[in-house]
Amino acid sequence: MLQEKYVFRRCIWLLVTAWCAATPIPGFAGRPATPEETNAQATAAAAKAATPAGPSSTAGELAANDLIPSTTELLARADEAGRQPVANTATPSQNVTINLINRLVERKILTQQDADDLIKLAEDDANIARVKEDAMMHDAAMAREAAQAAVQQTAPPVTDDQVRVTYIPESVKAQMREEIKQEVMSAARAENWASPNNIPDWVPRFRVAGDIRVRYEYDSFPSGNDNTGAFPIFNTINTGAPFDVSGTVFSPQNNVDQNRSRERFRIRIGAEIDMGEGFTTGIRLGSGQDNQPVTENQSLGIANNGQGGDFSKYQVWIDRAFLKYETGGQPNKNLAISIGRFDNPFWDPTTIIWARDIGFDGLAAQAKYDVGHGWTPFFNGGAFPVFNTDFNFATNNPSKFKSEDKWLFGAQLGTNVKITKDLSAKASGAYYYFYNTQGKLSSPFTPLTASDAGNTDDSRPSFAQNGNTYMALRDIVPTADNGFGTTNQFQYFGLATPFHELAFQGELDYNRFEPAQISLYGQWVENLALNHNYVNSVAVNNRGPDTALGSVGSWSGGTAAWNVGVRVGKAAMEKRGDWNFSIDYRYVESDSVVDGFTDADFGAPLYGTNLKGYTLRGNLALSSNVWLGVWWMSADNIIGPQFKSDVLQIDINGKF
């Protein structure tokens, strides 16, 4: 076909040349064109201009196509000129083009010489086309050989135990198809793209997570602790009936001399629901033998009217319930606003201000923005109601008392810094302003029974641990009804100082030995609001020894706290065999932080402040979701009667 194409084109061109010489064309030299021919030429030219040329057309081909009439038209014009066809005297050929040339000779359109020249040129063109086609076929063969050579070079060599399979039986193909089908269907079922309509639309919007911890704890007390009634439990007094300080019985007291062992658990399960357009909501339920804010531990078989014991069931609490809006959605560029009850919004590498399990009520904003060059500043802040006065306070009085609502306002500003490839740091400063948490002395009154209320009773903390300095809240007037101050001295106790805490914290991570990480962390806190003279005048605890003259010793507490530590290993337990180990030392003076929100593990049972000592901790992952943890904590009192405590905790943790 390629040869005939070249021959045919060459033949037609020569044919047109000869015909033009024998038969004048309107518009060419020889005779002028008539008006009708001129109009016909213009119409044909316009139609030709409107038709685009094909991509393979050349200028010569376009010119020829404009001039060449069809074969039928050519013969008709020859007849019209008086040239009658004659019998074919040339030897017939199987080549249509040669037969056509011979017929043109018979009709006297071409001379025999022109025909011979035309056939010779056509044969030359055919030879040239054949050579080009052979060259193209040779190049294609060479390309195929080069590709096969490249495949052979990259393919692994055939070893003695390998066989090249050039034919695969149909039974084997069918088995392979079935195995591939089963693998694809398994993936489809697992990823829910085979039958997406079988799962309701709301299911993918739920993210469920939870954890469980089972703990053995042993609390031991070295000899020498003061067991003469020096460690009252202010929280028990303040959460029950007021205590008669004029009585002859001891107030509720902490155990400081009898070793105890406890089996405990903590379980939490919750879900976050994607509400679309940046909104999410969350809820979490958690265990806990009571509703205290700093721990969700539940002791098994707890006695003394607590929940549990004799295989009784345990309570479940609403631990988280919040609505959140986020914008940005990038790890280092994000803004989140939360309202309700949510996780601690402040970054804190230690537990001397906030316990690990604590949740916050209120409104919080968290923002971070990468400014480049390894710096990512962040801000956390919010307003949090700590206590809201009972709507009917005081219940047993016809006239009600003023509210004693308490708030926390907090703000934290810090940054993440990428110092080198292996070294990064995080540091921040924070200020926590506790509003109205200080105890207040009541208006003078004479309580006749334990049910009588003072107008500042709600200024006492609704939950406390140990360590803070307390003051008496009720200004009880001595009368004949109370033996002029010798009986019926029903008293509550509140915090002797306000708390405006300034804190600085930081962490330095070194990752040269990945996956193991070396981290240094620390924190320093100062309560800026304490008035030493005022606290000395009202404090009922944290005093030094009485003077030789029998007067009460001066207040001996403090306002500063600090903690430093080092951790080696994986920061998080992600797969079997992961481990980490840490050691830290803390020094927490009596009124540096609010004792009701600090660590709930260190210094049992006097968890809180006015403690110093060290903590050793190790973790080992038993699987990707289960790990073993061991803690050892040793604590001493900073001031006051002697108290020492050693705590061993062995945990099995699981997450899902």
C-alpha positions in Angstrom: 0.0 0.0 0.0 2.8 2.4 0.8 4.4 1.8 -2.6 1.1 2.3 -4.5 0.4 5.5 -2.6 3.7 7.1 -3.8 3.3 5.8 -7.4 -0.3 7.0 -7.6 0.5 10.5 -6.3 3.4 10.8 -8.7 1.4 9.5 -11.6 -1.5 11.9 -11.0 0.8 14.9 -10.8 2.5 14.1 -14.1 -0.9 13.3 -15.6 -2.2 16.7 -14.6 0.8 18.4 -16.1 0.3 16.7 -19.4 -3.4 17.3 -19.5 -3.0 21.0 -18.7 -0.7 21.3 -21.6 -3.2 19.6 -24.0 -6.4 21.1 -22.6 -6.5 24.7 -21.5 -8.1 25.4 -18.1 -10.3 28.4 -17.5 -8.3 31.1 -15.8 -4.9 29.8 -17.1 -2.9 31.3 -20.0 -4.3 30.3 -23.4 -7.7 31.9 -23.1 -9.4 34.3 -20.7 -11.9 33.0 -18.2 -15.5 33.7 -18.7 -17.5 35.4 -15.9 -19.3 32.2 -15.1 -15.9 30.4 -14.7 -14.6 33.3 -12.6 -17.5 33.0 -10.2 -17.2 29.2 -10.1 -13.5 29.6 -9.3 -14.2 32.1 -6.5 -16.9 29.8 -5.0 -14.5 26.8 -5.1 -11.7 28.8 -3.5 -13.9 30.0 -0.7 -15.0 26.5 0.0 -11.5 25.3 0.0 -10.3 28.0 2.4 -13.1 27.0 4.8 -11.8 23.4 4.9 -8.7 22.9 7.1 -5.9 20.9 5.7 -5.0 17.6 7.4 -2.0 17.4 9.6 0.0 15.3 7.1 -0.7 17.5 4.0 2.1 19.4 2.3 2.0 22.6 0.2 2.6 20.6 -3.0 -0.2 18.2 -2.2 -2.6 21.1 -1.5 -1.7 22.7 -4.8 -2.2 19.5 -6.7 -5.5 18.7 -5.1 -6.7 22.2 -6.0 -6.0 21.5 -9.7 -6.5 17.7 -10.3 -10.0 16.7 -11.6 -11.3 13.2 -11.0 -10.4 10.4 -13.5 -14.0 10.4 -14.8 -14.0 14.1 -15.4 -10.6 13.8 -17.2 -11.9 11.2 -19.6 -15.1 13.1 -20.2 -13.2 16.2 -21.1 -11.1 14.1 -23.5 -14.2 12.8 -25.2 -15.6 16.4 -25.4 -12.3 17.4 -27.2 -12.9 14.7 -29.9 -10.5 12.1 -28.6 -12.4 8.8 -28.9 -11.1 5.8 -26.8 -9.4 3.0 -28.8 -8.7 -0.6 -28.0 -6.1 -1.4 -25.5 -3.0 -2.5 -27.4 -0.6 -2.6 -24.4 -0.1 -5.7 -22.4 -2.5 -5.6 -19.4 -0.8 -5.4 -15.9 -2.0 -6.2 -12.4 -0.9 -2.7 -11.4 -3.9 -0.4 -11.7 -1.7 2.7 -12.0 0.3 1.3 -15.1 -3.0 0.2 -16.7 -4.3 3.8 -16.2 -1.2 5.3 -17.9 -1.5 2.9 -20.8 -5.1 3.9 -21.3 -4.1 7.6 -21.3 -1.6 6.8 -24.1 -4.3 5.0 -26.1 -6.6 8.1 -25.8 -3.7 10.3 -27.1 -3.7 12.2 -23.8 -0.1 11.1 -23.2 2.6 10.2 -25.7 4.4 6.9 -25.3 7.5 8.7 -24.3 5.7 10.5 -21.5 4.1 7.3 -20.4 7.5 5.6 -20.2 9.0 8.5 -18.3 6.0 8.5 -15.9 6.3 4.7 -15.2 10.0 5.1 -14.7 9.5 7.9 -12.2 6.8 5.9 -10.4 9.1 2.9 -10.1 11.8 5.1 -8.7 9.4 6.6 -6.1 8.3 3.1 -5.2 11.9 2.0 -4.6 12.5 5.0 -2.4 9.3 4.3 -0.4 10.4 0.6 -0.1 13.8 1.6 1.3 12.2 3.9 3.8 9.7 1.3 5.0 12.6 -1.3 5.3 14.5 1.2 7.4 11.6 1.9 9.6 11.0 -1.8 10.2 14.7 -2.3 11.0 14.6 0.5 13.5 11.5 -1.0 15.2 13.2 -4.5 15.4 16.3 -2.9 16.9 14.1 -1.1 19.5 12.3 -4.4 20.5 15.7 -6.1 20.9 16.9 -3.3 23.1 13.8 -3.4 25.3 14.1 -7.2 25.8 17.8 -6.8 26.7 16.9 -4.2 29.3 14.2 -6.4 30.9 16.7 -9.3 31.0 19.3 -7.1 32.7 16.9 -6.0 35.5 15.2 -9.4 36.0 16.8 -11.5 38.7 18.9 -14.4 37.5 17.4 -17.8 37.4 18.8 -20.0 40.2 18.9 -23.7 40.5 15.7 -23.9 42.5 13.8 -21.6 40.1 11.9 -22.5 37.0 10.7 -20.1 34.2 7.1 -20.8 33.4 6.2 -20.0 29.8 2.8 -21.7 30.0 0.2 -21.5 32.8 -2.5 -24.1 32.7 -6.1 -22.9 32.8 -6.7 -24.6 36.1 -3.8 -22.7 37.7 -5.1 -19.4 36.2 -8.6 -20.1 37.6 -7.1 -20.8 41.1 -5.0 -17.5 40.9 -8.1 -15.6 39.9 -10.1 -17.0 42.8 -7.3 -16.2 45.3 -7.0 -12.6 44.0 -10.8 -12.3 44.2 -10.9 -13.4 47.8 -8.1 -11.0 48.8 -9.8 -8.1 47.1 -13.2 -8.9 48.7 -11.6 -9.2 52.2 -10.1 -5.8 51.8 -13.4 -4.5 50.5 -15.2 -5.8 53.5 -12.6 -4.5 55.9 -12.5 -1.0 54.4 -16.3 -0.9 53.6 -16.0 0.0 49.9 -17.6 -3.2 48.7 -21.0 -2.5 50.3 -20.9 1.1 51.6 -24.6 1.3 52.0 -24.7 -1.5 54.6 -23.3 0.9 57.3 -25.4 3.8 58.4 -24.0 7.3 57.5 -23.5 8.2 61.2 -21.2 5.3 62.0 -18.0 6.7 60.3 -18.5 10.0 62.2 -18.0 8.3 65.6 -14.5 7.7 67.0 -14.7 5.5 70.0 -11.7 5.1 72.4 -11.1 4.0 75.9 -8.6 2.6 78.4 -8.4 0.4 81.5 -5.8 0.2 84.3 -5.6 -2.5 87.0 -3.3 -1.6 89.9 -1.8 -3.1 92.9 -0.7 -0.4 95.4 1.2 -0.8 98.6 1.5 2.2 101.0 4.1 1.9 103.7 5.2 4.3 106.5 8.7 4.3 108.1 8.8 4.4 111.9 8.7 7.8 113.6 5.7 9.4 112.0 3.6 11.5 114.4 0.4 9.6 115.2 -0.8 11.8 118.0 -3.5 13.6 116.0 -1.3 16.0 114.1 -2.8 15.3 110.6 -6.5 16.3 110.4 -8.5 15.6 107.2 -10.0 19.0 106.5 -11.8 17.7 103.4 -13.8 15.2 105.6 -14.8 18.1 107.9 -15.7 20.5 105.1 -17.8 18.0 103.1 -19.8 16.9 106.2 -21.3 18.4 109.3 -19.2 21.1 110.9 -16.7 19.9 113.5 -17.1 21.0 117.2 -13.6 22.2 118.0 -14.5 22.5 121.7 -15.1 18.7 122.0 -12.9 16.1 123.4 -12.8 13.8 120.4 -10.3 14.0 117.6 -11.2 15.4 114.3 -11.0 13.0 111.3 -7.3 12.0 111.0 -5.0 10.6 108.2 -3.4 7.2 108.6 0.4 7.7 109.0 1.5 4.6 110.8 -0.3 1.5 109.5 0.8 0.0 106.1 -2.0 -0.8 103.7 -2.4 -2.6 100.4 -5.1 -1.9 97.8 -6.3 -3.4 94.6 -7.7 -0.7 92.3 -8.9 -0.2 88.8 -9.7 2.7 86.4 -11.7 2.4 83.3 -12.8 5.0 80.8 -14.7 4.9 77.5 -15.9 7.7 75.3 -16.5 8.9 71.8 -16.0 12.0 69.7 -18.6 12.7 67.0 -17.8 14.7 63.9 -20.7 17.1 63.4 -19.2 18.6 60.3 -17.9 22.1 59.3 -15.3 22.0 62.1 -17.6 21.0 65.0 -17.2 17.9 67.2 -18.8 16.8 70.4 -17.5 14.4 72.9 -18.6 12.4 75.9 -16.6 10.0 78.2 -17.7 7.9 81.1 -15.3 6.9 83.9 -15.0 5.0 87.1 -14.2 6.4 90.5 -15.2 5.6 94.1 -16.4 9.2 94.4 -16.6 12.4 92.3 -13.3 13.9 93.3 -11.6 15.7 90.4 -8.0 14.3 90.6 -8.5 10.6 90.2 -10.8 7.9 88.7 -9.4 5.1 90.8 -11.9 2.6 92.3 -10.7 0.4 95.1 -12.0 -3.1 95.0 -14.1 -4.2 97.9 -13.9 -0.8 99.6 -15.3 -0.8 103.1 -16.9 1.7 105.6 -20.1 2.3 103.5 -18.2 3.1 100.4 -19.3 1.6 97.1 -18.2 -2.0 96.5 -17.5 -4.7 99.0 -19.0 -8.2 99.0 -19.0 -8.0 95.2 -21.2 -5.0 95.0 -21.3 -3.0 91.8 -19.5 0.3 91.2 -20.6 3.7 90.0 -19.9 5.3 86.7 -19.5 9.1 86.3 -19.8 11.5 83.4 -16.1 12.4 83.0 -16.2 14.5 79.8 -19.0 16.3 77.9 -18.0 19.0 75.5 -18.6 20.8 72.2 -15.6 21.9 70.2 -15.0 24.0 67.1 -11.7 23.8 65.2 -10.3 25.7 62.3 -7.0 25.3 60.5 -6.8 21.5 60.8 -3.0 21.3 60.6 -0.6 19.9 63.2 1.2 23.3 63.6 -1.6 25.7 62.5 -4.9 25.3 64.4 -7.4 27.0 66.6 -9.7 25.1 68.9 -12.5 26.4 71.1 -14.1 24.0 73.7 -17.0 24.4 76.0 -18.3 22.0 78.6 -16.1 19.5 80.4 -12.9 18.6 78.6 -9.3 17.6 79.1 -6.7 19.9 80.7 -6.2 22.6 78.0 -2.8 23.7 79.4 0.5 22.1 78.6 2.2 20.8 81.8 5.1 18.4 81.8 4.8 17.6 85.6 2.0 17.1 88.1 2.7 19.7 90.8 0.0 22.0 89.5 -2.5 19.7 87.8 -3.1 16.0 88.4 -2.9 13.7 85.4 -6.6 12.8 85.4 -8.1 16.2 86.1 -10.8 17.6 83.8 -11.7 21.3 83.3 -15.2 22.8 83.3 -15.9 26.0 81.3 -14.6 27.6 78.1 -11.1 27.1 76.7 -9.2 28.3 73.6 -6.1 26.7 72.2 -4.1 28.1 69.3 -0.8 27.4 67.6 0.8 28.8 64.5 4.0 27.8 62.7 6.0 31.0 61.9 8.9 29.1 60.2 12.5 28.5 61.0 11.5 25.7 63.5 9.4 28.0 65.7 5.7 27.2 66.6 4.3 29.6 69.2 1.1 28.5 71.0 -1.5 30.0 73.3 -3.9 28.3 75.8 -6.4 30.1 77.9 -9.9 30.2 79.3 -12.4 30.8 82.1 -13.5 27.9 84.3 -16.1 27.8 87.1 -14.6 26.1 90.1 -17.7 26.4 92.4 -21.2 27.6 92.0 -23.2 28.5 95.1 -26.3 26.4 95.8 -29.4 28.3 94.5 -31.1 28.0 97.9 -28.1 28.7 100.1 -28.6 28.7 103.1 -31.3 26.1 102.9 -32.4 26.3 106.5 -32.6 30.1 106.6 -35.7 32.1 105.3 -33.4 34.8 104.1 -30.6 33.7 101.8 -26.9 34.4 101.8 -24.8 36.1 99.2 -23.2 33.8 96.5 -19.7 32.6 96.9 -19.0 31.6 93.3 -15.4 30.7 92.5 -13.6 30.9 89.2 -10.2 30.1 87.6 -8.9 32.4 84.8 -5.8 31.0 83.1 -3.5 31.9 80.2 -0.4 30.2 78.9 2.0 31.4 76.2 4.8 29.2 74.8 6.6 27.9 71.8 8.0 24.7 70.3 11.5 25.1 68.9 13.4 22.8 66.5 17.0 23.5 67.5 18.8 20.9 65.4 17.8 17.8 63.6 18.0 15.8 66.8 17.3 18.4 69.4 13.9 20.1 70.1 12.5 22.1 73.0 9.2 23.3 74.4 8.8 26.1 76.9 6.0 28.2 78.3 4.9 30.6 80.9 1.5 30.5 82.5 -0.6 32.5 85.0 -3.5 31.0 86.9 -5.8 33.5 88.7 -8.1 31.8 91.2 -10.9 34.2 92.0 -12.8 34.0 95.3 -11.2 30.7 96.5 -9.8 32.2 99.7 -11.8 31.5 102.9 -13.7 34.4 104.5 -14.6 35.1 108.1 -18.4 35.1 108.6 -20.5 37.7 110.2 -20.7 37.1 114.0 -23.3 34.6 115.0 -24.0 31.8 117.5 -24.8 28.4 116.0 -27.0 26.4 118.3 -26.8 23.2 116.3 -24.6 21.7 113.7 -27.3 22.5 111.1 -27.0 26.3 111.6 -25.2 28.0 108.7 -22.8 30.8 108.6 -23.0 33.3 105.7 -19.4 32.4 104.5 -19.7 28.6 104.8 -19.5 28.2 101.0 -16.1 29.9 100.9 -14.6 26.6 102.1 -13.3 24.3 99.3 -15.7 21.7 98.1 -12.7 19.3 97.6 -9.2 19.3 99.1 -6.4 17.0 99.6 -3.7 18.0 102.1 -1.0 20.6 102.7 -2.6 24.0 102.2 -2.9 26.4 105.2 -6.5 26.7 106.6 -8.4 29.3 108.7 -11.6 29.0 110.7 -14.6 30.5 108.8 -17.1 31.1 111.5 -17.0 34.0 113.9 -18.8 32.3 116.8 -20.1 34.7 119.5 -19.7 33.3 123.0 -23.0 33.3 124.9 -24.7 31.4 127.6 -26.1 29.0 124.9 -22.6 27.8 124.1 -21.1 28.0 127.6 -19.5 31.2 126.7 -17.3 29.6 124.1 -16.7 26.3 125.8 -19.3 24.2 123.9 -21.0 24.0 120.5 -18.1 25.5 118.6 -19.2 24.1 115.2 -16.6 25.1 112.7 -15.7 24.9 109.0 -12.3 25.8 107.5 -11.3 27.6 104.4 -8.0 28.4 102.6 -6.0 31.1 104.4 -4.6 32.6 101.2 -5.6 33.6 97.7 -3.8 31.8 94.9 -2.4 33.7 91.9 0.1 31.2 90.5 2.9 32.1 88.1 4.5 29.1 86.4 7.3 28.4 84.0 7.8 25.0 82.5 10.0 23.4 79.8 11.1 20.2 78.2 14.2 19.4 76.1 14.1 16.3 73.8 17.2 14.6 72.3 16.5 12.1 69.5 20.0 11.1 68.4 19.4 7.5 69.5 16.0 6.9 68.0 13.7 5.1 68.7 14.9 5.9 72.2 14.5 9.5 73.3 16.2 11.4 76.1 14.1 14.1 77.7 14.8 16.7 80.4 11.8 18.4 81.9 11.1 20.8 84.7 8.7 23.3 86.3 8.8 26.2 88.8 5.7 27.8 90.4 5.2 30.7 92.8 2.0 31.9 94.5 2.2 35.7 94.2 -0.9 36.4 96.3 0.1 35.2 99.7 0.2 37.8 102.5 2.6 36.4 105.1 1.4 38.6 108.0 -2.3 37.9 107.3 -1.7 34.1 107.0 0.3 34.1 110.2 -2.6 35.7 112.0 -5.3 33.2 110.9 -3.6 29.9 110.2 -4.7 26.9 112.2 -2.0 24.5 110.7 1.5 24.6 109.1 2.9 26.3 112.2 6.2 25.8 113.8 6.7 24.6 117.4 5.1 26.6 120.2 7.4 29.1 121.9 9.0 28.6 125.3 6.4 31.0 126.7 3.5 28.8 125.4 2.4 31.0 122.6 1.5 29.4 119.2 4.4 29.0 116.8 4.6 31.2 113.7 3.4 30.2 110.4 6.2 28.2 108.6 4.7 27.4 105.2 6.0 28.6 101.8 4.9 29.8 98.4 7.2 28.1 95.9 7.3 24.7 94.1 9.6 23.1 91.6 10.1 19.7 89.9 12.9 18.4 87.7 13.3 15.0 85.9 14.8 13.0 83.1 13.1 10.3 81.0 14.8 7.8 78.7 13.1 5.5 76.1 10.0 5.8 74.0 7.7 8.6 74.8 4.6 6.5 74.1 4.1 2.7 74.2 3.3 1.8 70.5 4.5 -1.8 70.0 5.7 -4.8 71.9 9.1 -4.2 73.5 8.8 -0.4 73.8 10.0 0.9 77.1 10.9 4.0 79.1 12.2 4.9 82.5 12.1 8.2 84.4 13.2 9.7 87.6 12.3 13.1 89.0 12.5 15.1 92.3 9.9 17.6 93.5 9.8 20.2 96.3 6.3 21.6 96.8 5.8 24.1 99.6 2.5 24.3 101.5 0.8 27.2 99.7 2.5 27.2 96.3 -0.4 25.6 94.5 -4.0 24.6 95.4 -3.7 21.2 97.0 -7.1 20.0 95.6 -5.8 19.9 92.0 -2.3 18.6 92.3 -0.9 15.0 92.0 -3.1 12.3 93.6 -0.4 9.6 93.8 2.6 11.1 95.5 2.8 11.0 99.3 -0.2 8.8 100.2 -2.3 9.4 102.1 -1.3 13.1 102.5 -1.5 13.7 98.7 -1.1 17.4 98.0 1.5 20.0 99.0 4.1 20.5 101.8 5.9 17.4 100.3 9.3 16.7 98.9 10.8 13.5 97.4 11.5 11.5 94.3 9.6 9.3 91.9 10.9 6.4 89.8 8.8 5.1 87.0 9.2 2.4 84.3 7.0 1.1 81.5 7.3 -1.9 79.2 4.9 -2.6 76.3 3.6 -6.2 76.2 1.8 -5.5 72.9 0.8 -2.5 70.9 -2.1 -1.8 73.2 -1.1 -3.3 76.6 1.8 -2.3 78.8 3.2 -2.9 82.3 4.0 0.1 84.6 5.9 0.2 87.9 6.1 3.2 90.2 8.1 3.9 93.3 7.5 7.2 95.2 9.1 8.3 98.4 7.9 11.5 100.2 8.6 13.6 103.3 7.0 16.5 104.9 8.7 19.9 104.4 7.4 21.5 107.6 5.3 20.3 110.6 5.2 17.0 112.4 7.2 14.2 110.9 5.7 12.3 108.0 7.2 9.9 105.6 5.5 7.7 103.0 6.7 5.1 100.4 4.3 4.0 97.7 4.7 1.1 95.3 2.3 0.8 92.3 2.2 -2.0 89.8 -0.1 -1.3 86.8 -1.4 -3.3 83.8 -2.7 -0.8 81.3 -4.7 -1.3 78.2 -6.1 1.0 75.5 -8.5 0.7 72.6 
